[in-house]
Amino acid sequence: MIRRLSVLLVFVLTGLLWPATAPAQQDLIQNELSSQKRRLQSLETDIKRNKAKATRVEAERVAALRKLKLLDKRITLQWKKLNQAKAAWTKTELDLVELRKDLNDKAKALGTLRSQVEQRLRALRETGTTGILNILFEAHTLPELLSRQTMLKIILEHDKKLRDRYQRELRQYAAREKELQKKQIQQKELVKRIEAEALTLEERKQEKTAFIEELRSQGDRYRGIIRELERARTSLKEIIARLSQEDSGRKQGLDNQTTLFDFAAQKGKLTPPVVGQVSVPIQKDGHKAPGVIFSCPVGTEIRAIFDGTVIFNGPVEGYGNVIILDHGHGYLSLTSQGMTFFKDVGAHVTEGEIIGLTGGGAWTRKGIYFEIRHGENYLNPLKWLDLRGLEVRD
C-alpha cells in the first residue's frame, strides 16, 4: 500500500516538494518576519488604544467617586434636616396640645367667673332698688355708708376686669392656636418635601453607585485585555527576535546552524498531529509501514507538527484525503484519512495550527495515518514526535 502511495505521489514529491531551495527558505523567513512585525505594530496600536480607554474609564470612575462622596454629605445633611423638621413638628404639636389644655382651663375659669357674677347680679336684682338702698343706709355713719357704696363698686369693677381679662386671654389663646395650627401645617409640608428630596438623593446615590460599579467592571475588562495584549506582544517580540536571528544567520551563510526554526533540530520534540493511541501498521508483505496510525474519535482536530507550507491537499486512492506540508530543507509531513482539511495549497501554517479534522479509512476505522519524510527517505515518526503521555502500541 505504501508503494502505491509512492507511485501516486511521485510527481508531488519530486516536483512540488523537492528540493527546498535556499531562496525559497530565505523568502519564507523574511515574509514571516515582516508578518510578525506587522502583527506587533498592530498589537502596539491595540495596547495604546485600550490603555487610553482604561485611563478614560478610570478618570470617570474617580470623578464619579468624588461626586458620590459629595452626594453622601448632602444625603447626611438632608436626613439631619428631616430629623430637625420632624422634631420641630412634634414640638409644635405638643405646644398645640398644651395650649388647648390651657385654653380649656381658661374657658372653664371664665365660665366659673361668669356664674359667680351672674349669681351676685341676680341677688342684687332680687333685692331691688329698695334692697340695695337698705344695704347702704343700714350704715350708722356717713363714712360707713360711703364705705359700703365703695365696696359694692369695687366688687362690680373687679368682676368686670376679671371677665375682660379672661376674654382677652381667650382671644390670645385662640390666635395662638390658629398660629400653631398654621405652623403645624407648614412643618408637615416641610417634612414631606425634605423626605422626598432625601429619597431622591438616595435614588441618585444608587444610580451613581451602579455607574461606578459598571466603570470598575469596564476598567477590569480593559486591564485584562491589556495584560493579554502585552503577553502577546512579549511573545511576538521573542518570535521576531528568533526570526531576526535566523535571518541574520542565513545572511551570514550559517544555513547549517541549528535554530528554533530548523526542523532538523526538532527530533523528539515535535508535537503529535492529534492526541490518540499510536501504533505502527503492518503491510500486506508483513513489513511495518514507514508511518504510524493515530486512533482517535472522528472529528478530532488535526494540527500542524511544525511551521510549513501546504504543497498538496487532495484525495489519493487508498488513503482518502491527504495533506502534505513542506517544513523546509526537504522535510515533509504527510497526513491521510482526514475527514476534511482546511488549508489550500500555498497556505503557510504555524506549529499547532488546526489544519483539518480526523476521519477514517483503510488504515484505521477512526483516526489518521501519518508520515515524516526527508527528501525521498522515510523517517520514523516515533523518533521525531514527542509522544509523552500517549499510549504507543508496537
C-alpha positions as CSV (number, residue, x, y, z in Angstrom):
1,M,0.0,0.0,0.0
2,I,2.9,2.3,0.8
3,R,4.5,1.5,-2.6
4,R,1.2,2.5,-4.3
5,L,1.2,5.8,-2.4
6,S,4.7,6.4,-3.5
7,V,3.7,5.9,-7.2
8,L,0.7,8.1,-6.9
9,L,2.6,10.9,-5.2
10,V,5.8,10.7,-7.1
11,F,5.3,13.9,-9.0
12,V,4.2,15.7,-5.9
13,L,7.3,14.5,-4.0
14,T,9.8,15.1,-6.8
15,G,8.2,18.2,-8.3
16,L,6.4,20.2,-5.7
17,L,8.3,19.2,-2.6
18,W,11.9,18.7,-3.5
19,P,14.2,20.4,-3.2
20,A,13.5,23.3,-0.9
21,T,15.8,25.9,-2.4
22,A,17.7,28.4,-0.3
23,P,15.9,31.5,-1.9
24,A,12.5,30.0,-1.1
25,Q,13.6,29.4,2.5
26,Q,15.0,33.0,2.6
27,D,11.8,34.4,1.4
28,L,9.8,32.3,3.9
29,I,11.8,33.7,6.8
30,Q,11.6,37.3,5.6
31,N,7.9,37.1,4.9
32,E,7.3,35.6,8.3
33,L,9.5,38.3,9.9
34,S,7.6,41.0,8.1
35,S,4.2,39.4,9.0
36,Q,5.2,39.2,12.7
37,K,6.4,42.8,12.7
38,R,3.1,44.0,11.3
39,R,1.3,42.0,14.0
40,L,3.5,43.6,16.6
41,Q,2.7,47.0,15.3
42,S,-1.0,46.2,15.3
43,L,-0.7,44.9,18.9
44,E,1.1,48.1,20.0
45,T,-1.7,50.1,18.5
46,D,-4.3,48.0,20.3
47,I,-2.4,48.3,23.6
48,K,-2.2,52.1,23.2
49,R,-5.9,52.3,22.4
50,N,-7.0,50.1,25.2
51,K,-4.7,51.9,27.7
52,A,-6.3,55.2,26.6
53,K,-9.8,53.7,27.2
54,A,-8.7,52.3,30.6
55,T,-7.3,55.7,31.6
56,R,-10.5,57.4,30.5
57,V,-12.7,54.9,32.4
58,E,-10.6,55.3,35.5
59,A,-10.8,59.1,35.3
60,E,-14.6,58.8,35.0
61,R,-14.7,56.4,38.0
62,V,-12.6,58.7,40.2
63,A,-14.7,61.7,39.2
64,A,-17.9,59.7,40.0
65,L,-16.4,58.7,43.3
66,R,-15.8,62.3,44.2
67,K,-19.4,63.1,43.2
68,L,-20.7,60.2,45.2
69,K,-18.8,61.4,48.3
70,L,-20.4,64.9,47.9
71,L,-23.7,63.2,47.4
72,D,-23.3,61.2,50.6
73,K,-22.6,64.5,52.5
74,R,-25.8,66.0,51.0
75,I,-27.8,63.0,52.0
76,T,-26.5,63.1,55.5
77,L,-27.4,66.8,55.8
78,Q,-30.8,66.1,54.3
79,W,-31.6,63.4,56.8
80,K,-30.4,65.7,59.6
81,K,-32.7,68.4,58.3
82,L,-35.5,65.9,58.1
83,N,-35.0,64.9,61.7
84,Q,-34.8,68.5,62.8
85,A,-38.0,69.3,60.9
86,K,-39.8,66.3,62.4
87,A,-38.6,67.4,65.9
88,A,-39.9,70.9,65.3
89,W,-43.2,69.5,64.0
90,T,-43.5,67.3,67.1
91,K,-42.8,70.2,69.4
92,T,-45.4,72.3,67.7
93,E,-48.0,69.5,68.1
94,L,-47.1,69.3,71.8
95,D,-47.3,73.1,72.2
96,L,-50.7,72.9,70.5
97,V,-51.9,70.2,72.9
98,E,-50.6,72.3,75.9
99,L,-52.2,75.4,74.5
100,R,-55.6,73.7,74.0
101,K,-55.4,72.4,77.6
102,D,-54.7,76.0,78.9
103,L,-57.4,77.3,76.6
104,N,-59.8,74.8,78.1
105,D,-58.8,75.7,81.6
106,K,-59.3,79.4,80.9
107,A,-62.7,78.8,79.4
108,K,-63.7,76.9,82.5
109,A,-62.4,79.6,84.7
110,L,-64.3,82.2,82.7
111,G,-67.4,80.1,82.9
112,T,-67.0,79.9,86.7
113,L,-66.5,83.7,87.0
114,R,-69.5,84.3,84.8
115,S,-71.6,82.1,87.0
116,Q,-70.4,83.9,90.2
117,V,-71.1,87.3,88.7
118,E,-74.5,86.3,87.5
119,Q,-75.3,85.0,90.9
120,R,-74.3,88.3,92.6
121,L,-76.2,90.3,90.0
122,R,-79.2,88.1,90.4
123,A,-79.0,88.5,94.1
124,L,-78.8,92.3,93.8
125,R,-81.6,92.3,91.2
126,E,-83.8,90.3,93.5
127,T,-83.2,92.8,96.4
128,G,-84.3,95.5,94.1
129,T,-83.5,99.2,94.5
130,T,-85.0,99.2,97.9
131,G,-82.9,96.3,99.0
132,I,-79.7,98.0,97.7
133,L,-80.7,101.2,99.5
134,N,-81.4,99.3,102.7
135,I,-77.9,97.8,102.5
136,L,-76.4,101.2,102.0
137,F,-78.5,103.0,104.6
138,E,-78.1,100.4,107.3
139,A,-74.8,102.2,107.9
140,H,-74.9,104.2,111.1
141,T,-72.5,106.8,109.9
142,L,-71.7,108.6,106.7
143,P,-68.3,107.1,106.3
144,E,-69.7,103.6,106.7
145,L,-72.3,104.4,104.0
146,L,-69.6,105.6,101.7
147,S,-67.5,102.5,102.5
148,R,-70.4,100.2,101.7
149,Q,-71.0,102.1,98.4
150,T,-67.3,101.9,97.5
151,M,-67.2,98.1,98.3
152,L,-70.1,97.4,96.0
153,K,-68.5,99.4,93.3
154,I,-65.1,97.7,93.7
155,I,-66.8,94.2,93.6
156,L,-68.6,95.1,90.3
157,E,-65.5,96.6,88.7
158,H,-63.3,93.6,89.8
159,D,-65.8,91.3,88.2
160,K,-65.8,93.3,85.0
161,K,-62.0,93.5,84.9
162,L,-61.6,89.8,85.6
163,R,-64.1,89.0,82.9
164,D,-62.4,91.3,80.4
165,R,-59.0,89.7,81.2
166,Y,-60.3,86.2,80.7
167,Q,-61.9,87.2,77.4
168,R,-58.7,88.8,76.3
169,E,-56.7,85.8,77.2
170,L,-59.2,83.5,75.4
171,R,-58.7,85.6,72.2
172,Q,-55.0,85.5,72.6
173,Y,-55.1,81.7,73.1
174,A,-57.4,81.3,70.0
175,A,-55.0,83.4,67.9
176,R,-52.0,81.4,69.2
177,E,-53.9,78.2,68.4
178,K,-54.5,79.4,64.9
179,E,-50.9,80.4,64.6
180,L,-49.7,77.0,65.8
181,Q,-52.1,75.2,63.5
182,K,-50.8,77.1,60.5
183,K,-47.2,76.4,61.7
184,Q,-48.1,72.7,62.1
185,I,-49.4,72.5,58.5
186,Q,-46.2,74.3,57.2
187,Q,-43.9,72.0,59.2
188,K,-45.8,68.9,57.9
189,E,-45.4,70.1,54.3
190,L,-41.7,70.8,55.0
191,V,-41.2,67.3,56.4
192,K,-42.8,65.8,53.3
193,R,-40.6,67.9,51.0
194,I,-37.4,67.2,52.8
195,E,-38.2,63.5,52.9
196,A,-39.0,63.5,49.2
197,E,-35.7,65.3,48.5
198,A,-33.8,62.8,50.7
199,L,-35.3,59.8,48.9
200,T,-34.5,61.4,45.5
201,L,-30.9,61.8,46.7
202,E,-30.8,58.2,47.8
203,E,-32.0,57.1,44.3
204,R,-29.3,59.2,42.7
205,K,-26.8,57.6,45.1
206,Q,-27.9,54.1,43.9
207,E,-27.7,55.1,40.3
208,K,-24.2,56.6,40.9
209,T,-23.1,53.5,42.8
210,A,-24.3,51.3,39.9
211,F,-22.5,53.6,37.4
212,I,-19.3,53.4,39.4
213,E,-19.5,49.6,39.6
214,E,-20.0,49.5,35.8
215,L,-17.0,51.7,35.3
216,R,-15.0,49.4,37.6
217,S,-16.0,46.4,35.6
218,Q,-15.1,48.2,32.4
219,G,-11.7,49.1,33.8
220,D,-11.1,45.4,34.9
221,R,-12.0,44.3,31.4
222,Y,-9.7,46.8,29.7
223,R,-6.9,45.9,32.1
224,G,-7.4,42.2,31.3
225,I,-7.3,42.9,27.6
226,I,-4.1,45.0,28.1
227,R,-2.5,42.1,30.0
228,E,-3.4,39.7,27.3
229,L,-2.1,42.0,24.6
230,E,1.1,42.7,26.5
231,R,1.7,38.9,26.9
232,A,1.1,38.5,23.2
233,R,3.4,41.4,22.5
234,T,6.2,39.8,24.6
235,S,5.6,36.5,22.7
236,L,5.7,38.3,19.4
237,K,8.9,40.1,20.3
238,E,10.5,36.8,21.2
239,I,9.4,35.3,17.8
240,I,10.7,38.4,16.0
241,A,14.0,38.1,17.8
242,R,14.3,34.5,16.8
243,L,13.3,35.2,13.2
244,S,15.8,38.1,13.1
245,Q,18.5,35.8,14.4
246,E,17.5,33.2,11.9
247,D,17.5,35.7,9.1
248,S,20.8,37.2,10.3
249,G,22.3,33.7,10.4
250,R,21.1,33.0,6.9
251,K,22.6,36.2,5.6
252,Q,25.9,35.3,7.1
253,G,25.8,31.9,5.4
254,L,25.0,30.0,8.6
255,D,22.4,27.9,7.0
256,N,23.6,24.8,8.8
257,Q,23.2,26.4,12.2
258,T,20.6,24.6,14.3
259,T,17.9,27.1,15.4
260,L,14.4,27.0,16.7
261,F,13.1,27.2,13.1
262,D,15.2,24.3,11.8
263,F,13.1,21.2,11.5
264,A,16.2,19.0,11.8
265,A,16.7,20.3,15.4
266,Q,13.2,19.2,16.5
267,K,13.9,15.4,16.6
268,G,11.9,14.0,19.5
269,K,10.3,17.4,20.3
270,L,7.6,17.7,17.6
271,T,4.0,17.9,18.9
272,P,1.9,15.0,17.6
273,P,-0.8,16.0,15.0
274,V,-3.5,14.6,17.2
275,V,-4.0,13.1,20.7
276,G,-4.7,9.4,20.5
277,Q,-3.4,5.9,20.6
278,V,-0.3,5.4,18.5
279,S,0.5,2.2,16.6
280,V,2.6,1.0,13.6
281,P,0.6,-0.7,11.0
282,I,1.8,-3.9,9.3
283,Q,1.7,-4.0,5.5
284,K,0.4,-7.0,3.4
285,D,4.0,-8.1,2.8
286,G,4.4,-8.4,6.6
287,H,6.7,-5.4,7.0
288,K,6.0,-2.5,9.2
289,A,4.8,0.6,7.4
290,P,7.0,3.7,7.4
291,G,4.3,5.8,9.1
292,V,2.1,5.5,12.2
293,I,-1.6,5.4,12.9
294,F,-3.2,7.7,15.4
295,S,-6.5,6.2,16.6
296,C,-9.0,8.8,17.9
297,P,-12.6,9.9,17.5
298,V,-13.9,11.1,14.2
299,G,-13.8,14.9,14.0
300,T,-10.7,15.3,16.3
301,E,-8.7,18.4,15.4
302,I,-5.5,17.8,13.3
303,R,-2.7,20.3,14.0
304,A,0.5,21.1,12.1
305,I,3.5,19.5,13.8
306,F,5.8,22.4,12.7
307,D,5.7,25.6,10.7
308,G,5.4,24.9,7.0
309,T,3.7,25.4,3.7
310,V,0.9,23.3,2.2
311,I,2.1,21.8,-1.1
312,F,-0.6,19.1,-1.6
313,N,-4.3,18.8,-0.5
314,G,-6.5,16.3,-2.2
315,P,-7.7,12.7,-2.4
316,V,-5.4,9.8,-3.0
317,E,-6.6,6.3,-3.9
318,G,-6.3,4.0,-0.8
319,Y,-5.5,6.9,1.5
320,G,-8.6,9.2,1.3
321,N,-7.9,12.9,1.8
322,V,-4.2,13.7,2.1
323,I,-2.4,16.9,3.1
324,I,1.4,17.3,2.7
325,L,3.3,20.1,4.5
326,D,6.8,21.3,3.4
327,H,8.8,22.2,6.6
328,G,11.9,23.4,4.7
329,H,15.2,21.8,4.0
330,G,13.5,18.8,2.3
331,Y,11.5,17.8,5.4
332,L,7.8,16.8,4.8
333,S,4.9,15.6,6.9
334,L,2.0,13.7,5.3
335,T,-1.4,13.1,6.9
336,S,-4.0,10.9,5.3
337,Q,-7.6,9.8,6.1
338,G,-8.7,13.3,7.1
339,M,-12.4,13.9,7.1
340,T,-11.5,17.4,5.8
341,F,-8.5,19.7,5.5
342,F,-8.9,23.4,5.8
343,K,-5.7,24.7,4.2
344,D,-5.3,25.4,0.5
345,V,-2.1,24.7,-1.4
346,G,0.3,27.5,-0.9
347,A,-1.0,28.4,2.6
348,H,1.5,28.9,5.3
349,V,0.8,27.2,8.7
350,T,2.4,27.5,12.1
351,E,3.1,24.9,14.6
352,G,0.0,23.8,16.5
353,E,-2.4,25.5,13.9
354,I,-5.5,23.4,13.2
355,I,-5.3,22.2,9.6
356,G,-8.2,19.7,9.5
357,L,-10.4,17.1,11.2
358,T,-9.8,13.3,11.5
359,G,-11.9,10.8,9.7
360,G,-11.1,7.1,8.9
361,G,-10.4,4.7,6.1
362,A,-8.3,1.7,5.1
363,W,-5.6,2.2,7.7
364,T,-7.8,2.6,10.7
365,R,-11.6,3.0,11.1
366,K,-11.3,6.1,13.2
367,G,-8.1,8.2,13.1
368,I,-5.3,9.2,10.7
369,Y,-2.2,7.7,9.0
370,F,0.9,9.9,9.4
371,E,4.4,10.0,7.8
372,I,7.5,12.2,8.1
373,R,10.0,12.3,5.1
374,H,13.3,13.9,4.3
375,G,13.5,14.0,0.5
376,E,12.7,10.5,-0.7
377,N,13.7,8.9,2.7
378,Y,11.1,7.8,5.2
379,L,11.8,8.9,8.8
380,N,10.4,7.0,11.8
381,P,7.7,9.3,13.4
382,L,8.2,7.6,16.8
383,K,11.7,9.1,17.0
384,W,10.6,12.5,15.9
385,L,7.4,13.1,17.8
386,D,7.2,13.9,21.5
387,L,4.9,11.0,22.5
388,R,4.9,11.6,26.2
389,G,1.5,11.0,27.7
390,L,0.3,9.0,24.7
391,E,-0.2,5.2,24.5
392,V,2.1,3.6,22.0
393,R,1.4,0.1,20.8
394,D,4.0,-1.9,18.9
